[in-house]
Amino acid sequence: DRVAVMYLGKIVELADRDELYHNPKHPYTKALLSAVPIPDPQIESRRERIVLKGDIPSPLNPPPGCVFSSRCALADENCRTAMPDTEEVSHGHFVACYKSGDS
């Protein structure tokens, strides 16, 4: 019923299944969901896939700050300095991202 999205061993988003699939907030969750094929060719051909750029960090030596910051298009200095707290953005929907409202 609930889905947790993890990146480098950290939960970056947690929500009810339907809420997460219809209203993702974390940039990594959005990228993951954009890679899931839709079985309708007309819809699939119009979708925009989010392709992550940047270096994949080592799980043995994660970057300081947000673990996703080296691959996130929205990351700024704050993201590279401190891991964001997990906050409830709507009832039962938790996100660890300084920029979850920006994208």
C-alpha positions in Angstrom: 0.0 0.0 0.0 2.9 2.4 0.7 6.0 2.9 -1.4 9.4 4.0 -0.2 11.9 5.3 -2.8 15.5 5.0 -1.8 18.7 6.4 -3.2 22.1 5.3 -1.8 20.4 3.6 1.1 18.4 6.7 2.2 14.6 7.0 1.9 14.0 10.1 -0.2 10.2 9.7 -0.6 7.5 7.7 1.2 3.8 7.8 0.3 0.7 5.7 -0.4 1.1 3.9 -3.7 -1.5 6.0 -5.6 -0.2 9.3 -4.2 3.4 8.5 -5.1 2.6 7.5 -8.7 0.3 10.4 -9.4 2.1 13.1 -7.4 5.8 12.4 -7.0 7.7 15.2 -5.3 11.4 14.1 -5.2 13.4 14.6 -8.4 14.7 11.0 -8.2 11.2 9.6 -7.9 10.1 11.6 -10.9 13.1 10.2 -12.9 12.3 6.7 -11.9 8.6 7.0 -12.8 9.5 8.6 -16.2 11.3 5.4 -17.1 8.3 3.1 -16.6 6.8 2.3 -20.0 3.1 3.0 -20.5 1.3 0.3 -22.6 -0.5 2.9 -24.7 1.7 3.8 -27.7 0.0 7.2 -28.2 0.6 8.3 -24.6 4.1 6.7 -24.5 5.2 8.6 -27.6 4.3 12.0 -26.0 5.9 11.4 -22.7 9.1 13.1 -21.7 11.7 10.9 -20.0 13.9 12.4 -17.4 17.5 11.4 -18.0 19.8 11.8 -15.0 23.2 13.3 -15.6 26.2 13.6 -13.4 28.3 11.2 -11.5 26.9 8.2 -9.7 28.4 8.4 -6.3 29.9 5.5 -4.4 27.6 4.0 -1.7 30.8 3.5 0.3 31.7 7.2 0.1 28.4 9.1 -0.4 28.6 12.9 -1.1 28.1 15.3 1.7 24.6 16.8 1.9 21.8 15.2 0.0 22.9 11.9 -1.4 21.2 12.7 -4.8 22.8 16.2 -5.2 25.5 15.1 -7.7 22.8 14.0 -10.1 20.0 16.4 -9.4 19.3 19.2 -11.9 17.8 21.3 -9.1 20.6 21.0 -6.6 22.2 24.1 -5.1 24.9 24.7 -2.5 22.4 24.0 0.3 21.7 20.6 -1.1 25.4 19.8 -1.4 26.0 20.8 2.3 23.3 19.3 4.4 21.0 16.3 4.0 17.4 17.7 4.1 15.0 16.5 6.8 12.1 14.3 5.8 9.0 16.5 5.8 5.3 15.6 5.4 4.2 17.5 2.3 0.7 16.2 2.4 -1.1 13.7 4.6 1.1 10.6 4.7 3.4 11.8 2.0 7.0 12.4 3.1 9.9 13.8 1.1 13.5 14.5 1.9 14.2 17.4 -0.5 14.9 21.1 -0.2 13.5 21.6 -3.8 10.5 19.3 -3.8 8.2 22.3 -4.4 10.4 23.7 -7.2 10.0 21.0 -9.8 
